[in-house]
Amino acid sequence: MKLIDTLQEEHVLIDQALGSLRRYVDELVAGTADPADGKRFVAFFTDFAGRFHHDREEGVLFDALVTEAQLPRDRGPVHAITREHAEMEEWLREMTPFLEQAPQSHDDRVRLRTLAVRYSHTLWRHVDAENSVLYPEGVERLRRYGVRELPDRPMSEVEATAREYATALLLRYPPLENDTLTRGEGCFMCRAYGETCDGLEAEWWTDLEWDEFHER
């Protein structure tokens, strides 16, 4: 599906921008970054990653999975991913004042670092879960119900500007390589696994799918 391909392409930029954000935070705390760039990072993650990217996931892909493929909205992968969207949005709101104005106190610097690590680790694993599980499995289920393509929309001027910010920020703050987070594919790597979601097989598989699995 073209929409899914586009969403995955956007994940590449979001992934890189997270590494860039982490470098910016390190430099901001050290007093060597331009606080004006904080507003650009906030714009990218709010307007592009949030309002553009997440909006199309929830309003188009997730809605189709629920209405067309008859998958649950109140539990399982759709519920878990939607809940993470809301959590990360809240953490970004809390980070915003620190990103846009260099934190003045030791406590503020510690809080900013803590939020940046939490936000980046969660969004990195979130991207992995969507790429390896939700997108491919969601497409397969939609196709079973005759849905071969999903609608998309162009970026607004604000969203396009936010994306352009990321291109410049990546050059100014080369992404840090994450060396403390284990990343990978599959439900067991998802932050929600075992907490708000019991995994794809438990949440989405039908009796027929389980029978086919045991017959193999």
PyMOL commands that set and color helices and strands:
alter all, ss='L'
color gray80, all
select helices_A, chain A and resi 2-30+36-67+76-100+106-144+157-172+187-189+200-204+207-215
alter helices_A, ss='H'
color red, helices_A
deselect
rebuild
show_as cartoon
